[in-house]
Amino acid sequence: MTLRVVLEYDEVVNSWAVYCPELPGVNSCGATAEETAANFKEVAELFFEPSDFLIPKKSKVLQMVV
C-alpha cells in the first residue's frame, strides 16, 4: 500500500512532524526527518493492525484490498 504523507519541519519547536491526509489522526514527530518517517511507519502499521473489539451482531465484516 502506498500512502501520501507530508513531512514538515517546524522551526519554532525545532523538530519534524508527519501526517497522512488520507488517515486523519495518524501522525507523528521526531528530531530528524529519518526518525520522524520511521515513527510514522510504526504508527501506520499499528493503525492497520487488526484488533479484538466486539462487532455488533447485525454488522458485517468485509475484507478489502486498498
OpenMM code with the backbone's topology and positions (N, CA, C; nanometers):
from openmm import Vec3, app, unit

residues = "MET THR LEU ARG VAL VAL LEU GLU TYR ASP GLU VAL VAL ASN SER TRP ALA VAL TYR CYS PRO GLU LEU PRO GLY VAL ASN SER CYS GLY ALA THR ALA GLU GLU THR ALA ALA ASN PHE LYS GLU VAL ALA GLU LEU PHE PHE GLU PRO SER ASP PHE LEU ILE PRO LYS LYS SER LYS VAL LEU GLN MET VAL VAL".split()
positions = [
    Vec3(0.0844, -0.1164, 0.0000),
    Vec3(0.0000, 0.0000, 0.0000),
    Vec3(0.0900, 0.1241, 0.0000),
    Vec3(0.0535, 0.2198, -0.0792),
    Vec3(0.1280, 0.3445, -0.0837),
    Vec3(0.0401, 0.4557, -0.0287),
    Vec3(0.0912, 0.5276, 0.0684),
    Vec3(0.0187, 0.6395, 0.1277),
    Vec3(0.0927, 0.7696, 0.1011),
    Vec3(0.0177, 0.8761, 0.0834),
    Vec3(0.0770, 1.0085, 0.0686),
    Vec3(0.0972, 1.0638, 0.2097),
    Vec3(0.2202, 1.0979, 0.2437),
    Vec3(0.2488, 1.1564, 0.3747),
    Vec3(0.3186, 1.2906, 0.3549),
    Vec3(0.2956, 1.3790, 0.4497),
    Vec3(0.3547, 1.5121, 0.4453),
    Vec3(0.4506, 1.5242, 0.5630),
    Vec3(0.5753, 1.5527, 0.5313),
    Vec3(0.6810, 1.5669, 0.6323),
    Vec3(0.7185, 1.7145, 0.6360),
    Vec3(0.7036, 1.7780, 0.7529),
    Vec3(0.7291, 1.9218, 0.7659),
    Vec3(0.8250, 1.9502, 0.8802),
    Vec3(0.9093, 2.0493, 0.8588),
    Vec3(0.9988, 2.0944, 0.9654),
    Vec3(0.9372, 2.2170, 1.0315),
    Vec3(0.9333, 2.2188, 1.1635),
    Vec3(0.8793, 2.3313, 1.2391),
    Vec3(0.9943, 2.4033, 1.3084),
    Vec3(1.0267, 2.5221, 1.2613),
    Vec3(1.1383, 2.5985, 1.3170),
    Vec3(1.1113, 2.6467, 1.4584),
    Vec3(0.9845, 2.6642, 1.4946),
    Vec3(0.9506, 2.7138, 1.6280),
    Vec3(0.9890, 2.6125, 1.7350),
    Vec3(0.9584, 2.4859, 1.7122),
    Vec3(0.9893, 2.3822, 1.8108),
    Vec3(1.1120, 2.3009, 1.7736),
    Vec3(1.1713, 2.3325, 1.6581),
    Vec3(1.2947, 2.2688, 1.6137),
    Vec3(1.2816, 2.1163, 1.6022),
    Vec3(1.1728, 2.0724, 1.5368),
    Vec3(1.1532, 1.9287, 1.5166),
    Vec3(1.0701, 1.9067, 1.3906),
    Vec3(1.0566, 1.7803, 1.3526),
    Vec3(0.9832, 1.7403, 1.2338),
    Vec3(0.8477, 1.6835, 1.2726),
    Vec3(0.7506, 1.6991, 1.1835),
    Vec3(0.6176, 1.6408, 1.2020),
    Vec3(0.5776, 1.5738, 1.0715),
    Vec3(0.4963, 1.4706, 1.0813),
    Vec3(0.4489, 1.3990, 0.9628),
    Vec3(0.3027, 1.3624, 0.9836),
    Vec3(0.2257, 1.3724, 0.8749),
    Vec3(0.0861, 1.3316, 0.8797),
    Vec3(0.0444, 1.2779, 0.7434),
    Vec3(-0.0672, 1.2085, 0.7432),
    Vec3(-0.1203, 1.1495, 0.6206),
    Vec3(-0.2609, 1.2033, 0.5997),
    Vec3(-0.2838, 1.2816, 0.4936),
    Vec3(-0.4177, 1.3375, 0.4705),
    Vec3(-0.5270, 1.2308, 0.4571),
    Vec3(-0.4932, 1.1136, 0.4074),
    Vec3(-0.5918, 1.0067, 0.3906),
    Vec3(-0.6253, 0.9342, 0.5201),
    Vec3(-0.5438, 0.9508, 0.6231),
    Vec3(-0.5666, 0.8844, 0.7520),
    Vec3(-0.5705, 0.9898, 0.8625),
    Vec3(-0.6814, 1.0606, 0.8777),
    Vec3(-0.6895, 1.1646, 0.9808),
    Vec3(-0.6556, 1.1097, 1.1193),
    Vec3(-0.5741, 1.1811, 1.1913),
    Vec3(-0.5344, 1.1399, 1.3258),
    Vec3(-0.4117, 1.0518, 1.3303),
    Vec3(-0.3652, 1.0060, 1.2159),
    Vec3(-0.2440, 0.9240, 1.2117),
    Vec3(-0.1284, 1.0180, 1.1795),
    Vec3(-0.0503, 1.0504, 1.2819),
    Vec3(0.0608, 1.1436, 1.2654),
    Vec3(0.1696, 1.1115, 1.3659),
    Vec3(0.2839, 1.1759, 1.3495),
    Vec3(0.3949, 1.1524, 1.4402),
    Vec3(0.4919, 1.2693, 1.4322),
    Vec3(0.5991, 1.2605, 1.5093),
    Vec3(0.7005, 1.3646, 1.5072),
    Vec3(0.8354, 1.3028, 1.5444),
    Vec3(0.9411, 1.3831, 1.5322),
    Vec3(1.0744, 1.3363, 1.5665),
    Vec3(1.1771, 1.4462, 1.5517),
    Vec3(1.2970, 1.4163, 1.5956),
    Vec3(1.4055, 1.5144, 1.5929),
    Vec3(1.4672, 1.5289, 1.4541),
    Vec3(1.4640, 1.4207, 1.3744),
    Vec3(1.5185, 1.4254, 1.2389),
    Vec3(1.4117, 1.3759, 1.1417),
    Vec3(1.4315, 1.4039, 1.0135),
    Vec3(1.3362, 1.3576, 0.9127),
    Vec3(1.3309, 1.2049, 0.9103),
    Vec3(1.4459, 1.1409, 0.9227),
    Vec3(1.4519, 0.9948, 0.9202),
    Vec3(1.3786, 0.9337, 1.0399),
    Vec3(1.4021, 0.9886, 1.1585),
    Vec3(1.3354, 0.9390, 1.2791),
    Vec3(1.1841, 0.9591, 1.2674),
    Vec3(1.1435, 1.0732, 1.2158),
    Vec3(1.0017, 1.1044, 1.2015),
    Vec3(0.9349, 1.0079, 1.1044),
    Vec3(1.0006, 0.9791, 0.9924),
    Vec3(0.9459, 0.8847, 0.8950),
    Vec3(0.9337, 0.7452, 0.9563),
    Vec3(1.0332, 0.7035, 1.0317),
    Vec3(1.0287, 0.5718, 1.0970),
    Vec3(0.9170, 0.5669, 1.2006),
    Vec3(0.9002, 0.6745, 1.2764),
    Vec3(0.7921, 0.6811, 1.3756),
    Vec3(0.6559, 0.6716, 1.3075),
    Vec3(0.6420, 0.7414, 1.1939),
    Vec3(0.5143, 0.7378, 1.1229),
    Vec3(0.4857, 0.5973, 1.0704),
    Vec3(0.5858, 0.5314, 1.0191),
    Vec3(0.5667, 0.3948, 0.9675),
    Vec3(0.5136, 0.3044, 1.0782),
    Vec3(0.5686, 0.3169, 1.1973),
    Vec3(0.5232, 0.2363, 1.3106),
    Vec3(0.3778, 0.2681, 1.3453),
    Vec3(0.3429, 0.3959, 1.3481),
    Vec3(0.2058, 0.4370, 1.3798),
    Vec3(0.1085, 0.3852, 1.2735),
    Vec3(0.1451, 0.3955, 1.1457),
    Vec3(0.0587, 0.3483, 1.0381),
    Vec3(0.0385, 0.1970, 1.0469),
    Vec3(0.1431, 0.1226, 1.0792),
    Vec3(0.1299, -0.0230, 1.0944),
    Vec3(0.0349, -0.0567, 1.2089),
    Vec3(0.0429, 0.0178, 1.3193),
    Vec3(-0.0488, -0.0055, 1.4304),
    Vec3(-0.1924, 0.0289, 1.3921),
    Vec3(-0.2099, 0.1323, 1.3108),
    Vec3(-0.3428, 0.1728, 1.2663),
    Vec3(-0.4109, 0.0595, 1.1889),
    Vec3(-0.3357, -0.0094, 1.1047),
    Vec3(-0.3927, -0.1153, 1.0223),
    Vec3(-0.3902, -0.2529, 1.0880),
    Vec3(-0.3331, -0.2635, 1.2063),
    Vec3(-0.3266, -0.3920, 1.2758),
    Vec3(-0.4665, -0.4315, 1.3241),
    Vec3(-0.5056, -0.5562, 1.3025),
    Vec3(-0.6384, -0.5995, 1.3489),
    Vec3(-0.6495, -0.5895, 1.5010),
    Vec3(-0.7696, -0.5613, 1.5470),
    Vec3(-0.7916, -0.5547, 1.6912),
    Vec3(-0.8989, -0.6566, 1.7295),
    Vec3(-0.9174, -0.6760, 1.8581),
    Vec3(-1.0120, -0.7750, 1.9085),
    Vec3(-1.1407, -0.7118, 1.9598),
    Vec3(-1.1806, -0.5980, 1.9035),
    Vec3(-1.3016, -0.5332, 1.9522),
    Vec3(-1.4241, -0.6152, 1.9123),
    Vec3(-1.5323, -0.6008, 1.9881),
    Vec3(-1.6538, -0.6773, 1.9620),
    Vec3(-1.7348, -0.6100, 1.8510),
    Vec3(-1.7831, -0.6892, 1.7585),
    Vec3(-1.8623, -0.6392, 1.6474),
    Vec3(-2.0091, -0.6688, 1.6765),
    Vec3(-2.0972, -0.5689, 1.6668),
    Vec3(-2.2407, -0.5939, 1.6901),
    Vec3(-2.2936, -0.7037, 1.5982),
    Vec3(-2.3942, -0.7806, 1.6461),
    Vec3(-2.4455, -0.8965, 1.5727),
    Vec3(-2.4984, -0.8619, 1.4335),
    Vec3(-2.5593, -0.7464, 1.4150),
    Vec3(-2.6172, -0.7115, 1.2851),
    Vec3(-2.5155, -0.6480, 1.1906),
    Vec3(-2.3903, -0.6491, 1.2269),
    Vec3(-2.2857, -0.5910, 1.1427),
    Vec3(-2.2293, -0.6961, 1.0488),
    Vec3(-2.1609, -0.6496, 0.9455),
    Vec3(-2.0930, -0.7390, 0.8524),
    Vec3(-1.9473, -0.7024, 0.8495),
    Vec3(-1.8629, -0.8016, 0.8324),
    Vec3(-1.7195, -0.7788, 0.8205),
    Vec3(-1.6821, -0.8011, 0.6745),
    Vec3(-1.6231, -0.7004, 0.6142),
    Vec3(-1.5809, -0.7108, 0.4748),
    Vec3(-1.4292, -0.7075, 0.4697),
    Vec3(-1.3745, -0.7788, 0.3779),
    Vec3(-1.2301, -0.7739, 0.3566),
    Vec3(-1.2058, -0.6954, 0.2292),
    Vec3(-1.1253, -0.5913, 0.2383),
    Vec3(-1.0993, -0.5063, 0.1233),
    Vec3(-0.9504, -0.4915, 0.1017),
    Vec3(-0.9116, -0.4834, -0.0214),
    Vec3(-0.7729, -0.4569, -0.0553),
    Vec3(-0.7667, -0.3136, -0.1038),
    Vec3(-0.6800, -0.2363, -0.0440),
    Vec3(-0.6701, -0.0951, -0.0790),
    Vec3(-0.5388, -0.0695, -0.1491),
] * unit.nanometer
topology = app.Topology()
chain = topology.addChain("A")
for resn in residues:
    res = topology.addResidue(resn, chain)
    for name in ("N", "CA", "C"):
        topology.addAtom(name, app.Element.getBySymbol(name[0]), res)
